[in-house]
């Protein structure tokens, strides 16, 4: 994968207190930090399980490490939300572009 690629992945395991390993169909699994979601904090973050489906963006690629993913909207380099390429919405609203993919429940 290349930096900026949009990927669909499956959570394989929680590899530490802070990271999930995600299968993105590449030779190596990618890593996703548990705070790489818009609006996530140490106390309020998604609880992912093995088998959960994610839509994410490749944040960093290195020949010496597994790729890093993010589920945050792509903001400008200066962090100015007014010049954001995508609108960042809190992960809890389920209106965000990236994050866990869920099926709609029928009423």
C-alpha positions in Angstrom: 0.0 0.0 0.0 0.9 3.6 -0.4 0.4 6.6 1.9 -3.2 7.9 1.3 -4.6 4.7 0.0 -8.1 3.9 1.1 -8.5 0.4 2.3 -11.0 -2.0 3.7 -9.6 -4.3 6.4 -10.5 -7.0 8.9 -9.4 -6.7 12.5 -7.2 -9.8 13.2 -6.2 -9.2 16.8 -5.4 -6.7 19.5 -1.6 -6.8 19.6 -1.2 -4.5 22.6 -3.1 -2.2 24.8 -3.0 0.5 22.1 -2.9 -1.3 18.7 -5.0 -3.6 16.5 -3.5 -5.7 13.7 -5.7 -5.3 10.6 -5.6 -7.5 7.5 -5.8 -5.2 4.4 -4.9 -7.8 1.8 -1.2 -6.8 1.7 1.8 -9.0 2.4 1.9 -7.8 6.0 -0.8 -6.8 8.4 -1.3 -3.1 9.1 -1.5 -1.5 12.6 -4.2 0.8 13.8 -3.8 2.8 17.0 -7.0 2.8 19.2 -7.0 6.7 19.2 -6.8 7.0 15.3 -10.6 7.8 15.2 -12.1 11.3 15.0 -13.1 12.3 18.5 -11.5 9.3 20.2 -9.9 9.8 23.7 -8.3 7.4 26.1 -11.7 7.1 28.0 -13.9 7.2 24.9 -12.7 5.0 22.0 -14.1 2.3 19.8 -13.9 -1.2 21.1 -13.0 -3.4 18.1 -13.3 -7.2 18.0 -11.6 -9.8 15.9 -13.5 -10.0 12.6 -14.7 -6.4 12.6 -14.6 -4.7 9.2 -13.0 -1.3 8.9 -12.7 1.5 6.3 -9.4 3.3 6.8 -6.6 5.3 5.2 -2.9 4.4 5.0 -1.1 6.9 7.2 2.5 5.7 7.1 4.5 3.1 5.1 8.0 1.9 5.9 10.1 -0.9 4.6 11.0 -1.8 8.2 7.6 -1.7 9.9 4.0 -2.7 9.2 1.9 0.0 7.6 0.0 2.3 9.9 -3.7 3.1 9.4 -5.9 5.9 10.5 -9.7 6.3 10.6 -9.4 10.1 10.9 -10.5 12.5 8.2 -7.6 13.9 6.1 -7.0 17.4 7.5 -4.6 20.0 6.3 -0.9 19.7 7.3 -1.3 22.7 9.7 -4.3 20.9 11.4 -6.7 23.7 10.4 -10.1 22.1 10.3 -11.4 25.0 8.1 -9.2 23.7 5.3 -10.0 20.1 5.9 -10.2 17.9 2.8 -12.9 15.8 4.5 -15.3 16.8 7.2 -14.2 15.2 10.5 -17.2 13.8 12.5 -17.0 12.1 15.8 -16.8 8.3 15.6 -19.7 7.9 18.0 -22.2 9.6 15.7 -21.6 6.9 13.1 -21.6 9.7 10.5 -17.8 9.6 9.9 -16.3 8.5 6.7 -13.7 6.1 8.2 -14.1 3.6 10.9 -16.0 0.4 11.6 -18.3 -0.8 8.9 -21.7 -2.0 10.2 -24.8 -3.3 8.6 -28.0 -1.4 9.0 -30.5 -3.0 11.3 -34.0 -3.4 10.0 -36.7 -2.2 12.4 
